[in-house]
Amino acid sequence: VVLGAKWLQAIPLMPWLGVYGALYGVAHTLDIFMLATGRERLTALLTAGNALITVPVLLAAGHASGIIGIAAAKAALALGFVLALAVAVTRRPPITLPTLWSALWPSLTAALTMAAAVKMLQAAYSIDSPVYGLLRDVAAGAIVYIAATAALWTLRGRPDGIEREALRH
């Protein structure tokens, strides 16, 4: 929208790059946890392993499917890295896979609900203006994400956490 029509060809890349960015955020958080708990060597080995497989995977994806294949491969590599870090994090108490999952699933569910709602809104009501379409999608996404987060928090019995802190402030 901001960069103009010459960037329309980048649209198919955005969903993959969005998935990559979200997964990278989770990976970064897990990586920091590993560093904070004295597992620098393990996180360094996982990061090095990820770096070693990245180049051949991206070359193969680019050869097979072009730039969109590269973007999809980046998202897949990020997922693999997150899963490897999740397993590594849960190898030492007090974090277990169920504990990690219980921390992640509400946000993941709210994000998927938001994405589905925005996609349905786009399909039901097209807007010719890219600016107004973006504004509508951002507003709808924010409303749905906040509502889904609040609903899930309520269904979980309103446990202590970021939701309670947000309401307090």
N, C-alpha and C positions, 0 to 999 in steps of 0.2 A: 504494500500500500504506500509506504513512504518513499520507496526507491523507484516506483513507476513501472510501466509496462515492460520495460526491458528485462525485468526480473521475474516475469511470469513463468519462465522455464524452471525456476527454482522451487515452484510450489510443490511438485511431487517429492522433493527432498525433505520438506519441512516436517512431515509426520515422523519420519525416521530420525531426523536430527532432534526432534522433541523427545522421542523415546530415549535416544542416546543421552541427552542432557539430563533427563529425569533419573536415569540409571546411574549416570556419573555422579549425581548428587548423593545417591544412596551409597555408591562405592566410596566416595570421598569420606562420608561419615563413618563407614565401617573401617576404612583405612586409618582415620584419626583414632578411632577406638583401639585398633591394633597397636598403634604407636604409643598411645597413652598407657596401655597395659603391658608394655615391655616386649612386644613381639615385632620389633623392627626388622629382624632378619627374615621372618616369615613373610611379612608384608612386602619387603624388598624382593624376595624370591617370586612371590605372586605377581608383582608389578613387572619384573623382568620377564617372566614367562608370558605374561600378556603382551608385552612389547615385542617379544620374539615371534609370536604367532600373528601379530597384527599385520605386518607387511605382506607376508604371503597370502593371508586371507583377503586382504584388500585388493591385492593384485589379481587374484583369482576372481573375486567378485566383480571387479572392474572389467576384466576380460569377458566374463560371462554376461553381465547385465549393465555395464556402463556405470555412469555416475549414481544412478538410483541404486544399483547393486552395491556400490561402495557405501552409500549411506545406510542401507539395510544391514550390511555386514558390520558397520560400526555399532549399530544398535545391538546386533546379536553378540558381538564381542563384549560389549558393555554388560549385557545380561550374564554371559559366562563369567565375567570378572566379578560381578556382584555375587553370583552364586558361590564362586570359589572363596570370596571374602567372607560370606555368610557362614560357610562351613568352617572356615578357619576361626572366626570369631567365637563360634559355639563349641569349639574344642576344649575350652577352659571355662569352668564356672566363674561367675554366676549366670552367664548368658547361655541359653539353650536355643535350639531352633524354634520350639514353640514360643519362648519368650520373645525372640526376635520377630517372629511372625505376628505375635499379638501387638507389637509396637508398630508394625508396618501396614497390616491389613486395613485399618480404618482409613488412613490417608490414601492408600491405593484404591480402595473401594469408592471413596469420594471423588477421586480424580477420574476413575473410569465412568462413574455416573455423570460427572460434568462433561466429559468428552462425548458420551452418548447423547446427552441432552442437547449439546451444541450442534452435533451432527444432525439430529432430528429436526431442530429448529431451522438449520440451513436448508434441509431437504423440503420442509414444509413451507418456508417463507423465504424466497430468494429476494435479494436486494441488489439492485444494479450498481449502486455506489459502493466501491470497495471500502471507503472510509466509514460509511454508515454500517456496512456489514461487519466490519471489524469492531466497531463500537458496540453493536448489538451483541456480537459473539462474546466479547470480553465481559460485558455487563451480565449477560445470561450465565456465562461460565462462573463468574464470581458468586452470583446468587445461588446457583445450584450447588457449587462446591461448599459454600458456607452452610446451606440448608442440609446437605447430605452429611457433612461433618457433625452438625448439631444433632441430627436425627440418630446417627450411629452412636454418638456419645451418650445420648439419652437411652438408647436401647441397651447400651453396655452398663447402665446403672450410674452414669455420671461419675466415673472414676476421676481421681486426681490426675492432672495432666495439663497440657497446653490449653485445652478447651476451657477448663476452669480458670486458668490464669487469664485468658483472653476476656472472659466474662467479668472477672474481677476488675480488670483495667478498663 
